[in-house]
Amino acid sequence: MRYVKWAFWITFWVLVAAFFHYTLPQHDIARITDTYERRIDFGENSIFWASPDVGSDGTLGNRDVFFIQTVQPDGDVMVYRNEDTGWGWPPYFKFDTSNLQAEAADLRSTSASPTWVSITHYGWRNEFISIFPNAVAVKQVEGPEATIIPWVNIIILTLFAALAWGLWVRWKRFRAARIDPLVEDMGDSWDAAGDRMNERRGRFSRWLGTWKKK
């Protein structure tokens, strides 16, 4: 039972961490090398793509998607999709996909004369199932060593930790006041019933003993 409990809580907190890691904004320092548009046919990975741009037809199984191609300071390549989130989840309320694509195109540079930018995004990159993080904002920075403090993440995670702590404290108090006494009463009842059963068995054994003496 103890291992089942630990497995449950480990699984729960891993899922919570994965949810926040996918949803909360992240900031990458990179150099934009290209911007382009590509027709995407959605399949089993459609859950990792945003809804169609606000005002467009969302009934088709494919659509044109903007992409931003970058190179990070360590030389790794990262490709971002650029899609509206609209009023859906996650709640970035992004409606300016075309404007962001134009800004990204204007910030393209070469390795000989690099222009470094901070790309705010959410989501994951996975080559195996072809999913891309969604770019939310692009801002030019001074250089590849620029540091972006994730204030939004700090505030949200602090509030979540406070909420989780408050719920845990209230659960402990509720358990100590209501559940533990009930369990103890049930245990006492079982013990008392066991004592009565043992007493009856003793009386029955003594009664049988009187017959053996005869």
C-alpha positions as CSV (number, residue, x, y, z in Angstrom):
1,M,0.0,0.0,0.0
2,R,2.9,2.4,0.8
3,Y,4.4,1.8,-2.6
4,V,1.1,2.5,-4.4
5,K,0.7,5.7,-2.5
6,W,4.2,6.9,-3.4
7,A,3.7,5.9,-7.1
8,F,0.4,7.9,-7.2
9,W,2.0,11.1,-5.8
10,I,5.1,10.8,-7.9
11,T,2.9,10.4,-11.1
12,F,0.7,13.3,-10.0
13,W,3.6,15.7,-9.4
14,V,5.3,14.6,-12.7
15,L,2.1,15.4,-14.6
16,V,1.8,18.8,-12.8
17,A,5.5,19.6,-13.6
18,A,5.0,18.6,-17.3
19,F,1.8,20.8,-17.5
20,F,3.6,23.9,-16.2
21,H,6.7,23.2,-18.3
22,Y,4.6,23.0,-21.5
23,T,2.3,25.9,-20.7
24,L,4.4,28.6,-19.0
25,P,6.4,31.0,-21.2
26,Q,10.0,30.3,-21.8
27,H,12.7,32.6,-23.2
28,D,15.3,31.5,-25.7
29,I,18.2,33.7,-27.0
30,A,18.8,32.9,-30.6
31,R,19.5,34.3,-34.1
32,I,16.7,34.2,-36.7
33,T,17.9,32.7,-39.9
34,D,14.7,32.3,-41.9
35,T,10.9,32.7,-41.7
36,Y,8.6,30.7,-43.9
37,E,5.1,29.3,-44.3
38,R,4.3,25.6,-44.8
39,R,1.2,23.5,-45.4
40,I,0.7,21.1,-42.5
41,D,-1.5,18.0,-42.5
42,F,-2.6,17.2,-39.0
43,G,-2.6,13.7,-37.6
44,E,-2.1,12.1,-34.2
45,N,0.0,15.1,-33.1
46,S,-2.9,17.6,-33.7
47,I,-3.3,18.1,-30.0
48,F,0.1,19.9,-29.9
49,W,-1.0,22.5,-32.6
50,A,-3.0,25.6,-31.9
51,S,-6.5,26.2,-33.2
52,P,-6.8,27.9,-36.7
53,D,-6.1,31.6,-36.7
54,V,-9.0,33.7,-35.5
55,G,-11.4,34.4,-38.4
56,S,-10.2,31.5,-40.6
57,D,-12.0,28.3,-41.5
58,G,-11.1,25.5,-39.0
59,T,-12.9,22.6,-40.7
60,L,-10.0,21.5,-42.8
61,G,-7.6,18.8,-41.8
62,N,-4.7,20.9,-42.9
63,R,-3.7,24.6,-43.1
64,D,-0.8,26.9,-43.7
65,V,1.4,27.6,-40.6
66,F,4.1,30.2,-40.1
67,F,7.5,29.0,-38.9
68,I,10.5,30.8,-37.5
69,Q,13.9,29.1,-38.0
70,T,16.7,30.0,-35.5
71,V,20.2,29.2,-34.4
72,Q,21.1,29.4,-30.7
73,P,24.4,30.7,-29.3
74,D,25.7,27.1,-28.9
75,G,25.0,26.3,-32.6
76,D,21.9,24.2,-32.0
77,V,19.0,24.8,-34.4
78,M,15.5,25.5,-33.1
79,V,12.4,25.9,-35.2
80,Y,9.2,27.6,-33.8
81,R,5.7,27.6,-35.1
82,N,3.8,30.9,-35.1
83,E,0.1,30.4,-34.5
84,D,-2.7,32.3,-32.8
85,T,-3.9,31.0,-29.5
86,G,-7.1,33.2,-29.6
87,W,-9.3,32.7,-26.6
88,G,-8.3,29.1,-26.1
89,W,-5.7,27.3,-24.0
90,P,-3.0,28.3,-23.0
91,P,-4.4,31.8,-22.2
92,Y,-1.9,33.9,-24.1
93,F,-4.7,35.6,-26.1
94,K,-2.4,35.8,-29.1
95,F,-4.1,37.3,-32.2
96,D,-1.1,38.9,-34.0
97,T,0.5,36.0,-35.8
98,S,1.0,37.9,-39.1
99,N,2.6,40.9,-37.3
100,L,4.9,38.6,-35.3
101,Q,6.0,36.9,-38.5
102,A,6.8,40.3,-40.1
103,E,8.8,41.3,-37.0
104,A,10.7,38.0,-37.1
105,A,11.5,38.4,-40.8
106,D,12.8,41.9,-40.2
107,L,15.2,40.6,-37.5
108,R,16.8,37.9,-39.7
109,S,20.6,37.9,-39.7
110,T,23.7,35.9,-40.7
111,S,26.5,34.4,-38.6
112,A,28.8,37.1,-40.0
113,S,26.6,39.9,-38.6
114,P,24.3,38.4,-36.0
115,T,21.3,40.0,-34.5
116,W,20.3,38.3,-31.3
117,V,16.7,38.1,-30.1
118,S,14.7,36.8,-27.2
119,I,12.0,34.5,-28.4
120,T,9.2,34.0,-25.9
121,H,7.4,30.7,-26.5
122,Y,5.5,27.8,-24.9
123,G,5.4,24.1,-25.8
124,W,8.0,21.5,-26.7
125,R,10.1,20.5,-29.7
126,N,10.1,16.9,-30.7
127,E,11.4,15.7,-34.0
128,F,10.0,12.2,-33.7
129,I,6.3,13.3,-33.6
130,S,6.9,16.7,-35.4
131,I,5.8,19.1,-32.8
132,F,7.1,22.7,-32.4
133,P,7.0,25.3,-29.6
134,N,4.7,28.2,-30.4
135,A,6.4,31.6,-30.5
136,V,4.5,34.3,-28.6
137,A,6.9,37.3,-28.9
138,V,10.2,38.3,-30.4
139,K,12.4,41.1,-29.0
140,Q,15.9,42.2,-29.9
141,V,18.5,41.9,-27.1
142,E,22.1,43.2,-26.8
143,G,23.8,39.8,-27.3
144,P,23.9,36.1,-26.7
145,E,24.6,36.5,-23.0
146,A,21.4,38.4,-22.3
147,T,19.4,37.3,-19.3
148,I,15.7,37.3,-19.2
149,I,14.1,37.0,-15.7
150,P,10.9,34.9,-16.0
151,W,8.7,37.1,-13.7
152,V,5.5,35.6,-14.9
153,N,6.7,32.1,-14.1
154,I,7.9,33.1,-10.7
155,I,4.6,34.7,-9.8
156,I,2.5,31.8,-11.1
157,L,4.6,29.1,-9.5
158,T,4.7,31.0,-6.2
159,L,0.9,31.4,-6.2
160,F,0.5,27.7,-7.0
161,A,2.9,26.6,-4.2
162,A,1.0,28.8,-1.8
163,L,-2.3,27.3,-2.9
164,A,-1.0,23.7,-2.7
165,W,0.5,24.4,0.8
166,G,-2.8,25.9,2.0
167,L,-4.8,22.9,0.7
168,W,-2.4,20.4,2.3
169,V,-2.6,22.2,5.7
170,R,-6.4,22.2,5.6
171,W,-6.5,18.6,4.6
172,K,-4.2,17.7,7.5
173,R,-6.4,19.6,9.9
174,F,-9.6,18.0,8.5
175,R,-8.0,14.5,8.7
176,A,-6.9,15.1,12.3
177,A,-10.3,16.4,13.3
178,R,-12.6,14.2,11.4
179,I,-11.1,11.1,9.7
180,D,-8.5,10.0,12.3
181,P,-11.0,9.9,15.2
182,L,-13.4,8.0,13.0
183,V,-10.7,5.4,12.1
184,E,-9.7,5.1,15.8
185,D,-13.4,4.6,16.8
186,M,-13.7,1.9,14.1
187,G,-10.5,0.3,15.4
188,D,-11.8,0.3,19.0
189,S,-15.1,-1.2,17.8
190,W,-13.2,-4.0,16.1
191,D,-11.0,-4.6,19.1
192,A,-14.1,-4.7,21.4
193,A,-15.8,-7.1,19.0
194,G,-12.7,-9.2,19.0
195,D,-12.6,-9.3,22.8
196,R,-16.2,-10.3,23.0
197,M,-15.6,-13.1,20.4
198,N,-12.6,-14.3,22.4
199,E,-14.6,-14.3,25.6
200,R,-17.4,-16.3,24.0
201,R,-14.8,-18.8,22.6
202,G,-13.4,-19.1,26.1
203,R,-16.7,-19.8,27.7
204,F,-17.5,-22.4,25.0
205,S,-14.1,-24.1,25.6
206,R,-14.8,-24.2,29.3
207,W,-18.2,-25.7,28.7
208,L,-16.7,-28.4,26.6
209,G,-14.2,-29.0,29.4
210,T,-16.9,-29.8,31.8
211,W,-18.2,-32.5,29.5
212,K,-14.8,-34.0,29.2
213,K,-14.5,-34.3,33.0
214,K,-17.8,-36.3,33.1
